[in-house]
Amino acid sequence: MATVPDIIISAIGEIHLDGQKLDARNWTVTQGDATGSSTSASAAFEHLKQQQPLRHIVVGIIGPRDATDEQLEAAEQVAFRLAGYGFTLICGGKTGVMHAASKGCHDAGGLLVGLLPGSKPSEANEFVGVPLPTGLGEARNMIIAKSARVLVAVGGSYGTLSEVAYGLHFSKPVIGIANAADVDGVVHIDSVEEAVNAVLEALFFSAVHPDVEEGCKITYSSVK
């Protein structure tokens, strides 16, 4: 089981992960001086978003069309928080959890890409920033899983389970909340705040370990 990297902000404002300098544009690390102060993932991202846009970092939010009130609220809050860091969010672009996530992202002034199963942009809900018709039906689930650096599964359904499976197959970290699928590899988190923090830690992990085959198996600070 891998752990999230140690995060340091140097005296000149650089982020270092496990003693290596973060190249935030390419989301990789290089050798560098790691002298500085330890910090949290959330504080490091607050610092980064002041330095440069983070639109190139894509996080997926997946979940059922027939969602509970709890799941809709969780999806909206998670999307709002993540969009606040300047990430691009991606989802299926339609109803249920997808609609809630789109609204949360929109309300935070963020950008959400909706990968639609059909062939018409008008299929997207009103909060989607970039509607992308694929004409692929449920096969578009694979593209969502492949495109995101991290997936947040809010609740579960057969369609969501396929996205979770694709995410794990592609070695993407999958954070589960609000009764997400109980599948080996999904890290279940109890609250929105902790789920968002786990996403941030997973993003830093992916910068240090871009080719890890089991990138989903990470020990997060929010998981005791």
Buried (B, 14 or more C-beta within 10 A) or exposed (E): EBEBBBBBBBEEEBBBBBBBBBBBEEBBBEEBEBEBEEBEBBBBBBBBBEEEEBEBBBBBBBBBBEBBEEBBBBBBBBBBBBBBBBBBBBBBBBBBBBBBBBBBBBBBEBBBBBBBBBEEBEBBBEBBBBBBBBEBEEEBBBBBBEBBBBBBBBBBBEBBBBBBBBBBEBBBBBBBBBBBBEBEBBBBBEEBBBBBBBBBBBBBBBBBBEEBEEBBBBEBEBEE
